[in-house]
């Protein structure tokens, strides 16, 4: 029973880690695309 439970837990941990990795990757892409625009708008706003 312990071996079955251990493998099930390992699968869940791997699944969660895989999802978290892709979520973090998607968030990183969003931040990478948004930050340059925010920096430009802030710079232009301060300059004006």
N, C-alpha and C positions, 0 to 999 in steps of 0.2 A: 504493500500500500504506500509506503514512504517513497518508493521509486516512482510510482505513478504520480503521486502528489508533487514530487520534486520536479518531474518533467513538465507537469502542467504549469507549475509556478514559473519555471524557466521560460516556457512558451509565452506566458502572460507578460513577463518582464521584457522579453525580446520584442513582443508586439507593441507594448507601451513605449519602449525605447525607440522603435522604428517610427511610430506615429509622432512622438515628441521631436525626433530628429527632423522629420519632414515639416512639421509645424514651425519649428525654429528656422528652418531653411526658408520657408515661405515668408515668415515675419522678417527675416533678414533681407530678403529681396524687396519687400515693401519699404522697409526703412532705407535701403540703399537707393531706391527710386525716389523717395520723398525727401530725404535730407538735403540733397543738392538744391532742390527747388526752394526749400525753406531757408537755406543759407543765403541763396541769391535774393529772395524777397526781403530778408532781414537786412542784408547789406545795402540793397537799393533803398530800403526805407530809412536806414540810418544816414545814408549818404544824402538823401533828399532832405 
